[in-house]
C-alpha cells in the first residue's frame, strides 16, 4: 500500500475508532456514575490523570522514535533502526519500573495530597496500586506502537485499539450485571489495554523482520536521538502538564465531584479533539519523510490542504456539539447536569483554535522547535496559574477558563511569528482560505439551528437539530471548497469503491 493510501487508511480507521470511543464514552459515563456514584467515578478519573501525567517520564521519546524510525526506514538504514529499537526497549523497561515505583510512593501519601475523605482515600490508594502492576507492560507496549506507526501502519494500530475498546465495552456491562467492585472494574480495564501486545509483535516481525526484541543499549544511537528527544520533552513537558494537571488541580483545589464534571466535559470535547488529532497521528510518519526528502510541494500540501480538512472537521465538531449541547447533556448524564452547558460552549470555542494539527506534524518532523518550547512554556504556566486560582471560585469552570488562555496564546504565536518566520507558511492564507470559511459556516449553521424546536422530547429535538446542522454545514462546505480538493475527494471515493 502506498504512503498516501496508508495515510488515508489511517485517518479513516482513526475516525472509526473515534466513533466507537464516542459511543463508549457516551454510554460508559452515565452508567458508571449511576453504578458507582459521582464521587467514586471522580476517583477513577483522578487515578487515571495521575498515571497519565507520569507519562512525562517518556522524555519525548514517543515522537522521537516515530521520527527517527520513519526517516531511517525511508533511507533504508535498517541497522540503525534495529539498534534504535533495541535501545528503546531498554529505555522503556527502565521507565516502566520507575513509573511503578512513583505510583507506589504516591499511593502512600494520596489521602494527604488530594481533597478526599477517608473512604475515598482508601479506594484511591487501591486504584493507584493497580496501575503500579500494569505500568511496566504499558511502557514496553509504547515502543511497539511507535515502530508500527513508523511503518505507516496507523490503521493497524487503530484496529488493535478498536479491539481493546470493544473489550472495555464488554467489561463495562460485566461490571454492572455482575455487580463487580470499582477496583475489579479498574483492574480489568487496565488489563484490556495490554491484550494487543501479541498483535503488535506479530506486525513488527512481518514489516521489519530485521529488528530484534532483545533489549540492548547502543549508546551511539541513543546519543544521536537524545538531543531531539530533549527538545520534544522541553516542548512537551509544559503542554502535557497543562492538559493533565487540570483534573489533579481539581482534586486539590476543588472537589472529587468537580473531577467528575471535568471528565464529563472532557469526554464530549475529546470526541471533537480526537477527530482532529486523527490527522497528526496519521500524518507524522509521512511528514517525517517529506521533511527528510525536502519535498516542498508535499510540504505545502500538508500545510494548506491538511489544515483545510482539519478545520472542516473541527468546525463541524465544535459547532455541531454546541447546536445540541442541552439535549446532549440531558441524554448523556441527565437534567441535573445542565449547569455545565455554558462551560461546554466556552470549551468548544477555543477548541476551534486547534486547527493547526497538520502543520504541527511538520513541526514535529523538523528539528528546530526552540521558539515553540518557549511559547508553550509561557502559555502553559499562565494557563495553569489561571486554572489554579479560578478553580476555588468556578470549580470545573476554572479549568475551562485556563484552557481559553492557553490556546489563545498558542495560536497567536503560531500565526504572527512561527509559521511565517520559521516555516515560510503564509499565515493569512491559512486563516482566510483554510480555516475562516469553515468556521464561519459552522457559526451560521449554529445560529440557524438555534431557532429549531420540533419536539418536546429531548432526544428527538436534539436529533432533528443535529441532522439539520449536518445538512447545512455539509452543503455550504462543499460549495466553498476549492475545485482541486473536490476533484481529489471524488477520485478518492472512486478508488475506494472500485
C-alpha positions, 0 to 999 in steps of 0.5 A, a space after each residue: 500500500 502506498 504512503 498516501 493510501 496508508 495515510 488515508 487508511 489511517 485517518 479513516 480507521 482513526 475516525 472509526 475508532 473515534 466513533 466507537 470511543 464516542 459511543 463508549 464514552 457516551 454510554 460508559 459515563 452515565 452508567 458508571 456514575 449511576 453504578 458507582 456514584 459521582 464521587 467514586 467515578 471522580 476517583 477513577 478519573 483522578 487515578 487515571 490523570 495521575 498515571 497519565 501525567 507520569 507519562 512525562 517520564 517518556 522524555 519525548 521519546 514517543 515522537 522521537 522514535 516515530 521520527 527517527 524510525 520513519 526517516 531511517 526506514 525511508 533511507 533504508 538504514 535498517 541497522 540503525 533502526 534495529 539498534 534504535 529499537 533495541 535501545 528503546 526497549 531498554 529505555 522503556 523497561 527502565 521507565 516502566 519500573 520507575 513509573 511503578 515505583 512513583 505510583 507506589 510512593 504516591 499511593 502512600 501519601 494520596 489521602 494527604 495530597 488530594 481533597 478526599 475523605 477517608 473512604 475515598 482515600 482508601 479506594 484511591 490508594 487501591 486504584 493507584 496500586 493497580 496501575 503500579 502492576 500494569 505500568 511496566 507492560 504499558 511502557 514496553 507496549 509504547 515502543 511497539 506502537 511507535 515502530 508500527 506507526 513508523 511503518 505507516 501502519 496507523 490503521 493497524 494500530 487503530 484496529 488493535 485499539 478498536 479491539 481493546 475498546 470493544 473489550 472495555 465495552 464488554 467489561 463495562 456491562 460485566 461490571 454492572 450485571 455482575 455487580 463487580 467492585 470499582 477496583 475489579 472494574 479498574 483492574 480489568 480495564 487496565 488489563 484490556 489495554 495490554 491484550 494487543 501486545 501479541 498483535 503488535 509483535 506479530 506486525 513488527 516481525 512481518 514489516 521489519 523482520 530485521 529488528 530484534 526484541 532483545 533489549 540492548 543499549 547502543 549508546 551511539 544511537 541513543 546519543 544521536 536521538 537524545 538531543 531531539 528527544 530533549 527538545 520534544 520533552 522541553 516542548 512537551 513537558 509544559 503542554 502535557 502538564 497543562 492538559 493533565 494537571 487540570 483534573 489533579 488541580 481539581 482534586 486539590 483545589 476543588 472537589 472529587 465531584 468537580 473531577 467528575 464534571 471535568 471528565 464529563 466535559 472532557 469526554 464530549 470535547 475529546 470526541 471533537 479533539 480526537 477527530 482532529 488529532 486523527 490527522 497528526 497521528 496519521 500524518 507524522 510518519 509521512 511528514 517525517 519523510 517529506 521533511 527528510 526528502 525536502 519535498 516542498 510541494 508535499 510540504 505545502 500540501 500538508 500545510 494548506 490542504 491538511 489544515 483545510 480538512 482539519 478545520 472542516 472537521 473541527 468546525 463541524 465538531 465544535 459547532 455541531 456539539 454546541 447546536 445540541 449541547 442541552 439535549 446532549 447533556 440531558 441524554 448523556 448524564 441527565 437534567 441535573 447536569 445542565 449547569 455545565 452547558 455554558 462551560 461546554 460552549 466556552 470549551 468548544 470555542 477555543 477548541 476551534 483554535 486547534 486547527 493547526 494539527 497538520 502543520 504541527 506534524 511538520 513541526 514535529 518532523 523538523 528539528 528546530 522547535 526552540 521558539 515553540 518550547 518557549 511559547 508553550 512554556 509561557 502559555 502553559 504556566 499562565 494557563 495553569 496559574 489561571 486554572 489554579 486560582 479560578 478553580 476555588 471560585 468556578 470549580 470545573 469552570 476554572 479549568 475551562 477558563 485556563 484552557 481559553 488562555 492557553 490556546 489563545 496564546 498558542 495560536 497567536 504565536 503560531 500565526 504572527 511569528 512561527 509559521 511565517 518566520 520559521 516555516 515560510 507558511 503564509 499565515 493569512 492564507 491559512 486563516 482566510 482560505 483554510 480555516 475562516 470559511 469553515 468556521 464561519 459556516 459552522 457559526 451560521 449553521 449554529 445560529 440557524 439551528 438555534 431557532 429549531 424546536 420540533 419536539 418536546 422530547 429531548 432526544 428527538 429535538 436534539 436529533 432533528 437539530 443535529 441532522 439539520 446542522 449536518 445538512 447545512 454545514 455539509 452543503 455550504 462546505 462543499 460549495 466553498 471548497 476549492 475545485 482541486 480538493 473536490 476533484 481529489 475527494 471524488 477520485 478518492 471515493 472512486 478508488 475506494 469503491 472500485 
